[in-house]
């Protein structure tokens, strides 16, 4: 089994390709070319490190399942409280991701 890109990255790549196909973005557009280059580089890195890529993908799925559970709990709150708690949870997740992935 070959490592795949996360669903969000695949969707973004598909959007870039569709935009190019429609002619909305010129072929020489620096930003879309850069995005495609990054996607290709990530795919290359993952193919070169299949066991690490599989482990990362598994943990990303675990995180998504945990977020789904958090979302269900937030859904039990009143709408006003739900919005505020959602913002605070997102902020906390961003802060934690920065601390764990960047600051260490």
Biopython code that builds the backbone (N, CA, C, O; Angstrom):
import numpy as np
from Bio.PDB.StructureBuilder import StructureBuilder

atoms = [
    (1, "UNK", "N", (0.850, -1.174, 0.000)),
    (1, "UNK", "CA", (0.000, 0.000, 0.000)),
    (1, "UNK", "C", (0.892, 1.232, 0.000)),
    (1, "UNK", "O", (1.777, 1.362, 0.846)),
    (2, "UNK", "N", (0.663, 2.141, -0.949)),
    (2, "UNK", "CA", (1.488, 3.346, -1.021)),
    (2, "UNK", "C", (0.885, 4.432, -0.144)),
    (2, "UNK", "O", (-0.337, 4.537, -0.044)),
    (3, "UNK", "N", (1.728, 5.244, 0.495)),
    (3, "UNK", "CA", (1.224, 6.317, 1.345)),
    (3, "UNK", "C", (0.470, 7.344, 0.510)),
    (3, "UNK", "O", (0.834, 7.625, -0.632)),
    (4, "UNK", "N", (-0.567, 7.890, 1.088)),
    (4, "UNK", "CA", (-1.372, 8.877, 0.386)),
    (4, "UNK", "C", (-1.303, 10.203, 1.115)),
    (4, "UNK", "O", (-0.890, 10.282, 2.272)),
    (5, "UNK", "N", (-1.717, 11.235, 0.413)),
    (5, "UNK", "CA", (-1.788, 12.554, 1.032)),
    (5, "UNK", "C", (-3.063, 12.643, 1.852)),
    (5, "UNK", "O", (-4.052, 11.995, 1.509)),
    (6, "UNK", "N", (-3.071, 13.426, 2.926)),
    (6, "UNK", "CA", (-4.293, 13.616, 3.697)),
    (6, "UNK", "C", (-5.399, 14.178, 2.808)),
    (6, "UNK", "O", (-5.131, 14.874, 1.829)),
    (7, "UNK", "N", (-6.642, 13.866, 3.162)),
    (7, "UNK", "CA", (-7.787, 14.257, 2.352)),
    (7, "UNK", "C", (-7.824, 15.753, 2.078)),
    (7, "UNK", "O", (-8.137, 16.158, 0.958)),
    (8, "UNK", "N", (-7.514, 16.583, 3.064)),
    (8, "UNK", "CA", (-7.528, 18.035, 2.862)),
    (8, "UNK", "C", (-6.531, 18.477, 1.814)),
    (8, "UNK", "O", (-6.820, 19.369, 1.016)),
    (9, "UNK", "N", (-5.356, 17.861, 1.807)),
    (9, "UNK", "CA", (-4.331, 18.202, 0.821)),
    (9, "UNK", "C", (-4.784, 17.757, -0.562)),
    (9, "UNK", "O", (-4.588, 18.471, -1.545)),
    (10, "UNK", "N", (-5.391, 16.572, -0.636)),
    (10, "UNK", "CA", (-5.887, 16.088, -1.925)),
    (10, "UNK", "C", (-6.976, 17.000, -2.477)),
    (10, "UNK", "O", (-7.005, 17.292, -3.672)),
    (11, "UNK", "N", (-7.868, 17.447, -1.604)),
    (11, "UNK", "CA", (-8.936, 18.352, -2.051)),
    (11, "UNK", "C", (-8.362, 19.670, -2.558)),
    (11, "UNK", "O", (-8.800, 20.195, -3.581)),
    (12, "UNK", "N", (-7.381, 20.198, -1.835)),
    (12, "UNK", "CA", (-6.760, 21.450, -2.248)),
    (12, "UNK", "C", (-6.070, 21.288, -3.594)),
    (12, "UNK", "O", (-6.183, 22.154, -4.462)),
    (13, "UNK", "N", (-5.359, 20.188, -3.768)),
    (13, "UNK", "CA", (-4.691, 19.930, -5.047)),
    (13, "UNK", "C", (-5.728, 19.830, -6.165)),
    (13, "UNK", "O", (-5.533, 20.383, -7.247)),
    (14, "UNK", "N", (-6.831, 19.126, -5.902)),
    (14, "UNK", "CA", (-7.888, 18.986, -6.903)),
    (14, "UNK", "C", (-8.472, 20.351, -7.272)),
    (14, "UNK", "O", (-8.748, 20.611, -8.443)),
    (15, "UNK", "N", (-8.660, 21.219, -6.279)),
    (15, "UNK", "CA", (-9.191, 22.553, -6.551)),
    (15, "UNK", "C", (-8.237, 23.352, -7.430)),
    (15, "UNK", "O", (-8.670, 24.048, -8.348)),
    (16, "UNK", "N", (-6.945, 23.255, -7.151)),
    (16, "UNK", "CA", (-5.956, 23.966, -7.966)),
    (16, "UNK", "C", (-6.003, 23.456, -9.395)),
    (16, "UNK", "O", (-5.982, 24.242, -10.343)),
    (17, "UNK", "N", (-6.065, 22.136, -9.551)),
    (17, "UNK", "CA", (-6.094, 21.546, -10.892)),
    (17, "UNK", "C", (-7.372, 21.946, -11.644)),
    (17, "UNK", "O", (-7.315, 22.258, -12.833)),
    (18, "UNK", "N", (-8.522, 21.939, -10.958)),
    (18, "UNK", "CA", (-9.775, 22.336, -11.592)),
    (18, "UNK", "C", (-9.737, 23.800, -12.008)),
    (18, "UNK", "O", (-10.212, 24.159, -13.085)),
    (19, "UNK", "N", (-9.178, 24.632, -11.160)),
    (19, "UNK", "CA", (-9.071, 26.055, -11.476)),
    (19, "UNK", "C", (-8.210, 26.258, -12.713)),
    (19, "UNK", "O", (-8.547, 27.058, -13.586)),
    (20, "UNK", "N", (-7.103, 25.536, -12.788)),
    (20, "UNK", "CA", (-6.246, 25.632, -13.973)),
    (20, "UNK", "C", (-6.983, 25.144, -15.214)),
    (20, "UNK", "O", (-6.874, 25.749, -16.280)),
    (21, "UNK", "N", (-7.742, 24.041, -15.077)),
    (21, "UNK", "CA", (-8.459, 23.473, -16.218)),
    (21, "UNK", "C", (-9.516, 24.448, -16.741)),
    (21, "UNK", "O", (-9.751, 24.518, -17.947)),
    (22, "UNK", "N", (-10.150, 25.197, -15.843)),
    (22, "UNK", "CA", (-11.159, 26.175, -16.258)),
    (22, "UNK", "C", (-10.524, 27.411, -16.865)),
    (22, "UNK", "O", (-11.203, 28.219, -17.499)),
    (23, "UNK", "N", (-9.239, 27.557, -16.672)),
    (23, "UNK", "CA", (-8.562, 28.732, -17.198)),
    (23, "UNK", "C", (-8.683, 29.935, -16.293)),
    (23, "UNK", "O", (-8.295, 31.040, -16.673)),
    (24, "UNK", "N", (-9.223, 29.735, -15.085)),
    (24, "UNK", "CA", (-9.369, 30.835, -14.141)),
    (24, "UNK", "C", (-8.010, 31.319, -13.666)),
    (24, "UNK", "O", (-7.818, 32.505, -13.397)),
    (25, "UNK", "N", (-7.077, 30.397, -13.567)),
    (25, "UNK", "CA", (-5.714, 30.736, -13.166)),
    (25, "UNK", "C", (-4.810, 30.419, -14.338)),
    (25, "UNK", "O", (-4.868, 29.322, -14.894)),
    (26, "UNK", "N", (-3.984, 31.361, -14.713)),
    (26, "UNK", "CA", (-3.065, 31.135, -15.823)),
    (26, "UNK", "C", (-2.043, 30.082, -15.434)),
    (26, "UNK", "O", (-1.675, 29.965, -14.265)),
    (27, "UNK", "N", (-1.587, 29.320, -16.412)),
    (27, "UNK", "CA", (-0.644, 28.236, -16.154)),
    (27, "UNK", "C", (0.604, 28.728, -15.433)),
    (27, "UNK", "O", (1.188, 27.985, -14.644)),
    (28, "UNK", "N", (1.017, 29.943, -15.682)),
    (28, "UNK", "CA", (2.240, 30.445, -15.077)),
    (28, "UNK", "C", (2.045, 31.067, -13.710)),
    (28, "UNK", "O", (2.972, 31.675, -13.175)),
    (29, "UNK", "N", (0.857, 30.929, -13.131)),
    (29, "UNK", "CA", (0.576, 31.544, -11.844)),
    (29, "UNK", "C", (1.524, 31.001, -10.784)),
    (29, "UNK", "O", (1.560, 29.797, -10.532)),
    (30, "UNK", "N", (2.288, 31.889, -10.169)),
    (30, "UNK", "CA", (3.309, 31.478, -9.206)),
    (30, "UNK", "C", (2.729, 30.734, -8.011)),
    (30, "UNK", "O", (3.306, 29.743, -7.563)),
    (31, "UNK", "N", (1.594, 31.198, -7.489)),
    (31, "UNK", "CA", (1.027, 30.592, -6.289)),
    (31, "UNK", "C", (0.544, 29.179, -6.568)),
    (31, "UNK", "O", (0.850, 28.265, -5.802)),
    (32, "UNK", "N", (-0.206, 28.979, -7.650)),
    (32, "UNK", "CA", (-0.698, 27.630, -7.931)),
    (32, "UNK", "C", (0.443, 26.697, -8.301)),
    (32, "UNK", "O", (0.420, 25.522, -7.934)),
    (33, "UNK", "N", (1.431, 27.193, -9.016)),
    (33, "UNK", "CA", (2.594, 26.361, -9.339)),
    (33, "UNK", "C", (3.345, 25.974, -8.067)),
    (33, "UNK", "O", (3.809, 24.842, -7.930)),
    (34, "UNK", "N", (3.458, 26.921, -7.143)),
    (34, "UNK", "CA", (4.136, 26.644, -5.884)),
    (34, "UNK", "C", (3.353, 25.593, -5.088)),
    (34, "UNK", "O", (3.944, 24.680, -4.510)),
    (35, "UNK", "N", (2.021, 25.726, -5.061)),
    (35, "UNK", "CA", (1.193, 24.759, -4.336)),
    (35, "UNK", "C", (1.367, 23.362, -4.917)),
    (35, "UNK", "O", (1.537, 22.396, -4.174)),
    (36, "UNK", "N", (1.325, 23.251, -6.234)),
    (36, "UNK", "CA", (1.508, 21.946, -6.871)),
    (36, "UNK", "C", (2.889, 21.382, -6.575)),
    (36, "UNK", "O", (3.037, 20.179, -6.361)),
    (37, "UNK", "N", (3.882, 22.228, -6.563)),
    (37, "UNK", "CA", (5.239, 21.794, -6.258)),
    (37, "UNK", "C", (5.335, 21.253, -4.829)),
    (37, "UNK", "O", (6.001, 20.248, -4.580)),
    (38, "UNK", "N", (4.669, 21.924, -3.905)),
    (38, "UNK", "CA", (4.670, 21.473, -2.513)),
    (38, "UNK", "C", (3.969, 20.127, -2.394)),
    (38, "UNK", "O", (4.465, 19.229, -1.714)),
    (39, "UNK", "N", (2.807, 19.976, -3.055)),
    (39, "UNK", "CA", (2.088, 18.702, -3.012)),
    (39, "UNK", "C", (2.965, 17.575, -3.541)),
    (39, "UNK", "O", (3.022, 16.494, -2.955)),
    (40, "UNK", "N", (3.644, 17.832, -4.647)),
    (40, "UNK", "CA", (4.515, 16.815, -5.235)),
    (40, "UNK", "C", (5.664, 16.469, -4.296)),
    (40, "UNK", "O", (6.032, 15.300, -4.171)),
    (41, "UNK", "N", (6.231, 17.467, -3.641)),
    (41, "UNK", "CA", (7.336, 17.226, -2.710)),
    (41, "UNK", "C", (6.867, 16.409, -1.507)),
    (41, "UNK", "O", (7.570, 15.501, -1.063)),
    (42, "UNK", "N", (5.683, 16.727, -0.976)),
    (42, "UNK", "CA", (5.138, 15.969, 0.152)),
    (42, "UNK", "C", (4.917, 14.517, -0.254)),
    (42, "UNK", "O", (5.254, 13.603, 0.498)),
    (43, "UNK", "N", (4.357, 14.304, -1.431)),
    (43, "UNK", "CA", (4.134, 12.942, -1.922)),
    (43, "UNK", "C", (5.466, 12.196, -2.030)),
    (43, "UNK", "O", (5.558, 11.029, -1.648)),
    (44, "UNK", "N", (6.476, 12.857, -2.540)),
    (44, "UNK", "CA", (7.806, 12.257, -2.675)),
    (44, "UNK", "C", (8.382, 11.881, -1.299)),
    (44, "UNK", "O", (8.932, 10.792, -1.134)),
    (45, "UNK", "N", (8.255, 12.767, -0.335)),
    (45, "UNK", "CA", (8.746, 12.497, 1.020)),
    (45, "UNK", "C", (8.016, 11.295, 1.612)),
    (45, "UNK", "O", (8.641, 10.413, 2.200)),
    (46, "UNK", "N", (6.690, 11.261, 1.456)),
    (46, "UNK", "CA", (5.912, 10.160, 2.013)),
    (46, "UNK", "C", (6.251, 8.834, 1.343)),
    (46, "UNK", "O", (6.315, 7.802, 2.011)),
    (47, "UNK", "N", (6.468, 8.851, 0.045)),
    (47, "UNK", "CA", (6.846, 7.616, -0.654)),
    (47, "UNK", "C", (8.218, 7.124, -0.205)),
    (47, "UNK", "O", (8.466, 5.918, -0.168)),
    (48, "UNK", "N", (9.095, 8.039, 0.130)),
    (48, "UNK", "CA", (10.426, 7.669, 0.592)),
    (48, "UNK", "C", (10.465, 7.194, 2.037)),
    (48, "UNK", "O", (11.461, 6.624, 2.482)),
    (49, "UNK", "N", (9.387, 7.430, 2.764)),
    (49, "UNK", "CA", (9.305, 7.062, 4.184)),
    (49, "UNK", "C", (7.948, 6.421, 4.474)),
    (49, "UNK", "O", (7.168, 6.963, 5.258)),
    (50, "UNK", "N", (7.654, 5.278, 3.854)),
    (50, "UNK", "CA", (6.302, 4.718, 3.932)),
    (50, "UNK", "C", (5.833, 4.365, 5.343)),
    (50, "UNK", "O", (4.667, 4.595, 5.665)),
    (51, "UNK", "N", (6.696, 3.818, 6.187)),
    (51, "UNK", "CA", (6.224, 3.437, 7.523)),
    (51, "UNK", "C", (5.928, 4.677, 8.368)),
    (51, "UNK", "O", (4.952, 4.703, 9.117)),
    (52, "UNK", "N", (6.763, 5.692, 8.247)),
    (52, "UNK", "CA", (6.506, 6.944, 8.969)),
    (52, "UNK", "C", (5.223, 7.583, 8.447)),
    (52, "UNK", "O", (4.404, 8.064, 9.230)),
    (53, "UNK", "N", (5.049, 7.591, 7.129)),
    (53, "UNK", "CA", (3.846, 8.181, 6.533)),
    (53, "UNK", "C", (2.591, 7.460, 7.019)),
    (53, "UNK", "O", (1.588, 8.101, 7.334)),
    (54, "UNK", "N", (2.646, 6.119, 7.082)),
    (54, "UNK", "CA", (1.485, 5.357, 7.566)),
    (54, "UNK", "C", (1.184, 5.696, 9.024)),
    (54, "UNK", "O", (0.022, 5.858, 9.398)),
    (55, "UNK", "N", (2.232, 5.804, 9.847)),
    (55, "UNK", "CA", (2.022, 6.150, 11.257)),
    (55, "UNK", "C", (1.426, 7.541, 11.412)),
    (55, "UNK", "O", (0.516, 7.743, 12.215)),
    (56, "UNK", "N", (1.933, 8.496, 10.651)),
    (56, "UNK", "CA", (1.384, 9.857, 10.704)),
    (56, "UNK", "C", (-0.076, 9.847, 10.279)),
    (56, "UNK", "O", (-0.918, 10.460, 10.936)),
    (57, "UNK", "N", (-0.383, 9.153, 9.179)),
    (57, "UNK", "CA", (-1.769, 9.075, 8.699)),
    (57, "UNK", "C", (-2.682, 8.456, 9.753)),
    (57, "UNK", "O", (-3.808, 8.914, 9.946)),
    (58, "UNK", "N", (-2.198, 7.411, 10.440)),
    (58, "UNK", "CA", (-2.997, 6.763, 11.482)),
    (58, "UNK", "C", (-3.285, 7.747, 12.614)),
    (58, "UNK", "O", (-4.416, 7.844, 13.090)),
    (59, "UNK", "N", (-2.261, 8.469, 13.037)),
    (59, "UNK", "CA", (-2.457, 9.428, 14.128)),
    (59, "UNK", "C", (-3.366, 10.581, 13.702)),
    (59, "UNK", "O", (-4.135, 11.093, 14.515)),
    (60, "UNK", "N", (-3.284, 10.990, 12.439)),
    (60, "UNK", "CA", (-4.198, 12.026, 11.942)),
    (60, "UNK", "C", (-5.642, 11.524, 11.998)),
    (60, "UNK", "O", (-6.550, 12.280, 12.346)),
    (61, "UNK", "N", (-5.857, 10.245, 11.653)),
    (61, "UNK", "CA", (-7.211, 9.670, 11.751)),
    (61, "UNK", "C", (-7.675, 9.644, 13.207)),
    (61, "UNK", "O", (-8.831, 9.949, 13.499)),
    (62, "UNK", "N", (-6.769, 9.279, 14.121)),
    (62, "UNK", "CA", (-7.112, 9.264, 15.549)),
    (62, "UNK", "C", (-7.498, 10.662, 16.033)),
    (62, "UNK", "O", (-8.468, 10.822, 16.774)),
    (63, "UNK", "N", (-6.740, 11.665, 15.614)),
    (63, "UNK", "CA", (-7.049, 13.047, 15.996)),
    (63, "UNK", "C", (-8.420, 13.440, 15.458)),
    (63, "UNK", "O", (-9.207, 14.075, 16.159)),
    (64, "UNK", "N", (-8.704, 13.066, 14.220)),
    (64, "UNK", "CA", (-10.011, 13.389, 13.630)),
    (64, "UNK", "C", (-11.144, 12.735, 14.418)),
    (64, "UNK", "O", (-12.177, 13.362, 14.654)),
    (65, "UNK", "N", (-10.957, 11.484, 14.824)),
    (65, "UNK", "CA", (-11.985, 10.807, 15.621)),
    (65, "UNK", "C", (-12.188, 11.522, 16.954)),
    (65, "UNK", "O", (-13.322, 11.681, 17.406)),
    (66, "UNK", "N", (-11.110, 11.950, 17.576)),
    (66, "UNK", "CA", (-11.220, 12.692, 18.835)),
    (66, "UNK", "C", (-11.948, 14.017, 18.628)),
    (66, "UNK", "O", (-12.767, 14.419, 19.454)),
    (67, "UNK", "N", (-11.645, 14.690, 17.521)),
    (67, "UNK", "CA", (-12.335, 15.950, 17.225)),
    (67, "UNK", "C", (-13.820, 15.725, 16.975)),
    (67, "UNK", "O", (-14.646, 16.552, 17.362)),
    (68, "UNK", "N", (-14.163, 14.620, 16.337)),
    (68, "UNK", "CA", (-15.578, 14.289, 16.138)),
    (68, "UNK", "C", (-16.281, 14.104, 17.484)),
    (68, "UNK", "O", (-17.416, 14.547, 17.656)),
    (69, "UNK", "N", (-15.613, 13.455, 18.433)),
    (69, "UNK", "CA", (-16.188, 13.275, 19.770)),
    (69, "UNK", "C", (-16.354, 14.620, 20.481)),
    (69, "UNK", "O", (-17.373, 14.859, 21.127)),
    (70, "UNK", "N", (-15.362, 15.489, 20.363)),
    (70, "UNK", "CA", (-15.461, 16.830, 20.948)),
    (70, "UNK", "C", (-16.623, 17.584, 20.317)),
    (70, "UNK", "O", (-17.397, 18.235, 21.019)),
    (71, "UNK", "N", (-16.747, 17.500, 19.002)),
    (71, "UNK", "CA", (-17.832, 18.181, 18.284)),
    (71, "UNK", "C", (-19.200, 17.700, 18.778)),
    (71, "UNK", "O", (-20.116, 18.505, 18.951)),
    (72, "UNK", "N", (-19.337, 16.411, 19.002)),
    (72, "UNK", "CA", (-20.613, 15.877, 19.499)),
    (72, "UNK", "C", (-20.932, 16.423, 20.883)),
    (72, "UNK", "O", (-22.086, 16.735, 21.177)),
    (73, "UNK", "N", (-19.923, 16.540, 21.729)),
    (73, "UNK", "CA", (-20.150, 17.090, 23.065)),
    (73, "UNK", "C", (-20.525, 18.568, 22.988)),
    (73, "UNK", "O", (-21.425, 19.019, 23.697)),
    (74, "UNK", "N", (-19.851, 19.306, 22.145)),
    (74, "UNK", "CA", (-20.172, 20.727, 21.973)),
    (74, "UNK", "C", (-21.596, 20.880, 21.456)),
    (74, "UNK", "O", (-22.296, 21.821, 21.828)),
    (75, "UNK", "N", (-22.023, 19.962, 20.602)),
    (75, "UNK", "CA", (-23.371, 20.010, 20.043)),
    (75, "UNK", "C", (-24.467, 19.910, 21.087)),
    (75, "UNK", "O", (-25.615, 20.254, 20.803)),
    (76, "UNK", "N", (-24.147, 19.453, 22.276)),
    (76, "UNK", "CA", (-25.133, 19.333, 23.350)),
    (76, "UNK", "C", (-25.369, 20.661, 24.068)),
    (76, "UNK", "O", (-26.291, 20.773, 24.875)),
    (77, "UNK", "N", (-24.546, 21.661, 23.781)),
    (77, "UNK", "CA", (-24.671, 22.971, 24.423)),
    (77, "UNK", "C", (-25.696, 23.839, 23.696)),
    (77, "UNK", "O", (-26.075, 23.551, 22.561)),
    (78, "UNK", "N", (-26.140, 24.911, 24.368)),
    (78, "UNK", "CA", (-26.982, 25.911, 23.713)),
    (78, "UNK", "C", (-26.187, 26.549, 22.580)),
    (78, "UNK", "O", (-24.957, 26.592, 22.625)),
    (79, "UNK", "N", (-26.896, 27.045, 21.560)),
    (79, "UNK", "CA", (-26.234, 27.593, 20.378)),
    (79, "UNK", "C", (-25.213, 28.674, 20.727)),
    (79, "UNK", "O", (-24.091, 28.645, 20.221)),
    (80, "UNK", "N", (-25.578, 29.615, 21.575)),
    (80, "UNK", "CA", (-24.660, 30.699, 21.938)),
    (80, "UNK", "C", (-23.405, 30.139, 22.602)),
    (80, "UNK", "O", (-22.287, 30.532, 22.269)),
    (81, "UNK", "N", (-23.597, 29.231, 23.531)),
    (81, "UNK", "CA", (-22.461, 28.611, 24.217)),
    (81, "UNK", "C", (-21.644, 27.760, 23.250)),
    (81, "UNK", "O", (-20.418, 27.711, 23.340)),
    (82, "UNK", "N", (-22.323, 27.097, 22.332)),
    (82, "UNK", "CA", (-21.665, 26.233, 21.349)),
    (82, "UNK", "C", (-20.668, 27.033, 20.515)),
    (82, "UNK", "O", (-19.538, 26.595, 20.300)),
    (83, "UNK", "N", (-21.085, 28.191, 20.054)),
    (83, "UNK", "CA", (-20.202, 29.022, 19.229)),
    (83, "UNK", "C", (-18.957, 29.445, 20.003)),
    (83, "UNK", "O", (-17.841, 29.363, 19.489)),
    (84, "UNK", "N", (-19.153, 29.896, 21.232)),
    (84, "UNK", "CA", (-18.030, 30.349, 22.048)),
    (84, "UNK", "C", (-17.078, 29.194, 22.369)),
    (84, "UNK", "O", (-15.861, 29.333, 22.241)),
    (85, "UNK", "N", (-17.629, 28.066, 22.781)),
    (85, "UNK", "CA", (-16.789, 26.912, 23.121)),
    (85, "UNK", "C", (-16.054, 26.409, 21.886)),
    (85, "UNK", "O", (-14.891, 26.013, 21.977)),
    (86, "UNK", "N", (-16.715, 26.419, 20.733)),
    (86, "UNK", "CA", (-16.061, 25.985, 19.493)),
    (86, "UNK", "C", (-14.844, 26.851, 19.202)),
    (86, "UNK", "O", (-13.776, 26.336, 18.871)),
    (87, "UNK", "N", (-15.002, 28.158, 19.325)),
    (87, "UNK", "CA", (-13.881, 29.073, 19.083)),
    (87, "UNK", "C", (-12.744, 28.802, 20.063)),
    (87, "UNK", "O", (-11.577, 28.781, 19.674)),
    (88, "UNK", "N", (-13.083, 28.595, 21.325)),
    (88, "UNK", "CA", (-12.052, 28.332, 22.331)),
    (88, "UNK", "C", (-11.349, 26.997, 22.094)),
    (88, "UNK", "O", (-10.139, 26.893, 22.291)),
    (89, "UNK", "N", (-12.097, 25.978, 21.672)),
    (89, "UNK", "CA", (-11.491, 24.674, 21.374)),
    (89, "UNK", "C", (-10.542, 24.800, 20.189)),
    (89, "UNK", "O", (-9.424, 24.285, 20.229)),
    (90, "UNK", "N", (-10.981, 25.481, 19.137)),
    (90, "UNK", "CA", (-10.118, 25.669, 17.963)),
    (90, "UNK", "C", (-8.850, 26.416, 18.359)),
    (90, "UNK", "O", (-7.752, 26.035, 17.952)),
    (91, "UNK", "N", (-8.993, 27.471, 19.144)),
    (91, "UNK", "CA", (-7.829, 28.229, 19.606)),
    (91, "UNK", "C", (-6.880, 27.333, 20.404)),
    (91, "UNK", "O", (-5.665, 27.376, 20.208)),
    (92, "UNK", "N", (-7.434, 26.533, 21.290)),
    (92, "UNK", "CA", (-6.613, 25.627, 22.090)),
    (92, "UNK", "C", (-5.903, 24.588, 21.239)),
    (92, "UNK", "O", (-4.751, 24.246, 21.505)),
    (93, "UNK", "N", (-6.584, 24.087, 20.220)),
    (93, "UNK", "CA", (-5.968, 23.104, 19.322)),
    (93, "UNK", "C", (-4.824, 23.723, 18.531)),
    (93, "UNK", "O", (-3.770, 23.108, 18.369)),
    (94, "UNK", "N", (-5.030, 24.934, 18.040)),
    (94, "UNK", "CA", (-3.955, 25.619, 17.308)),
    (94, "UNK", "C", (-2.749, 25.846, 18.214)),
    (94, "UNK", "O", (-1.609, 25.604, 17.819)),
    (95, "UNK", "N", (-3.011, 26.309, 19.419)),
    (95, "UNK", "CA", (-1.929, 26.567, 20.370)),
    (95, "UNK", "C", (-1.175, 25.273, 20.681)),
    (95, "UNK", "O", (0.055, 25.254, 20.694)),
    (96, "UNK", "N", (-1.916, 24.199, 20.930)),
    (96, "UNK", "CA", (-1.288, 22.908, 21.230)),
    (96, "UNK", "C", (-0.475, 22.406, 20.049)),
    (96, "UNK", "O", (0.638, 21.911, 20.228)),
    (97, "UNK", "N", (-1.021, 22.528, 18.842)),
    (97, "UNK", "CA", (-0.293, 22.085, 17.645)),
    (97, "UNK", "C", (1.005, 22.868, 17.495)),
    (97, "UNK", "O", (2.049, 22.288, 17.196)),
    (98, "UNK", "N", (0.949, 24.172, 17.700)),
    (98, "UNK", "CA", (2.171, 24.986, 17.631)),
    (98, "UNK", "C", (3.190, 24.539, 18.670)),
    (98, "UNK", "O", (4.372, 24.374, 18.366)),
    (99, "UNK", "N", (2.719, 24.342, 19.907)),
    (99, "UNK", "CA", (3.630, 23.948, 20.982)),
    (99, "UNK", "C", (4.282, 22.600, 20.699)),
    (99, "UNK", "O", (5.485, 22.435, 20.902)),
    (100, "UNK", "N", (3.499, 21.644, 20.236)),
    (100, "UNK", "CA", (4.006, 20.285, 20.041)),
    (100, "UNK", "C", (4.812, 20.157, 18.755)),
    (100, "UNK", "O", (5.886, 19.555, 18.754)),
    (101, "UNK", "N", (4.306, 20.715, 17.664)),
    (101, "UNK", "CA", (4.928, 20.489, 16.357)),
    (101, "UNK", "C", (6.022, 21.491, 16.008)),
    (101, "UNK", "O", (6.938, 21.166, 15.253)),
    (102, "UNK", "N", (5.938, 22.699, 16.546)),
    (102, "UNK", "CA", (6.888, 23.732, 16.140)),
    (102, "UNK", "C", (7.860, 24.083, 17.259)),
    (102, "UNK", "O", (9.066, 24.159, 17.027)),
    (103, "UNK", "N", (7.352, 24.297, 18.461)),
    (103, "UNK", "CA", (8.185, 24.801, 19.550)),
    (103, "UNK", "C", (9.123, 23.764, 20.153)),
    (103, "UNK", "O", (10.107, 24.132, 20.795)),
    (104, "UNK", "N", (8.846, 22.486, 19.963)),
    (104, "UNK", "CA", (9.699, 21.455, 20.592)),
    (104, "UNK", "C", (10.938, 21.198, 19.794)),
    (104, "UNK", "O", (11.759, 20.365, 20.180)),
]
sb = StructureBuilder()
sb.init_structure("model")
sb.init_model(0)
sb.init_chain("A")
sb.init_seg("    ")
for serial, (resi, resn, name, xyz) in enumerate(atoms, 1):
    if name == "N":
        sb.init_residue(resn, " ", resi, " ")
    sb.init_atom(name, np.array(xyz, "f"), 0.0, 1.0, " ", f" {name:<3s}", serial, name[0])
structure = sb.get_structure()
